[in-house]
Every structure is written in C-alpha cells, then in structure tokens.
Amino acid sequence: MRSDEDFPHVTTDEHVAIYEASTPIFKGVLSEVRELSKKKPEATMSASKVKLVNRVLADLLIFLKGEPASKYLEELDEDALPQMSDAVLTMVQFETALEAFHSKYHKYFGEYGRHYWLTKELQEAWSERDDEDEDEDEDE
C-alpha cells in the first residue's frame, strides 16, 4: 500500500468520530443563532440556549484543544449571558477551527481514489500492510 511515509500531522479515530458526530449539530445551531442575531443582535441569550450551545462546543473542544486555533476557543459564559452577536462571534471562531481541522487531517490520496482521515490508526494499518508486503516480496 503506502510507503513508510509518516504524515506530518495526524489525529485519532476517536477525534474523527467526535468531529463527524458534532459538526453537523454545530452547523445547525450556528445557523439558528445567526438567524436570531440578525433579528436582535443585542438580545441576551437565554440560559437554556447558552447551555445547549456549550454542550456542542464542549464536544468540539475535545479534539480542537490541541490545535493552533484552540487559544481563541472557549465556551460561552453561562454566568454573564452573552448577546446574540457575541455568541455568533464565538461560534464563528469554532467554525474556522473546524475548517482548519478538516483541511489538516482529511486528505485525498489519488492512488486510492478517495479521501482519508490522517489518523494514528490509519498510519499504523498502512505501516503493517507495508511490512506484510515486504515480507511477501522477500519470500518470492
């Protein structure tokens, strides 16, 4: 399969699973908050909305916390409820970090004709296949 090439950046299958489960929910919530912000940008978010948004953001932080953009990411303040426009600004930072995560770890491999998430587990599997291929070549 692949050579012993190490990927410069890898994530884990666990982080990919969280990304894939959380991102569509995040996008839906962001869309709703944007709509509410257009109507009343200075309106204060309710505590229940902040909790709902923070549940999603907490999941995203699991895999984004080690990324370069993580220093700009934080959950919404539940004590000092944010205005809608402030919530959108915070969420757009997450949106940008999600795009960067996807660009960094989801790559197209032409020799296989598909995209792969660059994970430790994929790298190990490809390395094992390379070792098996070398063993077969030596047997011939």
Disulfide bonds with the S-S distance in Angstrom:
none
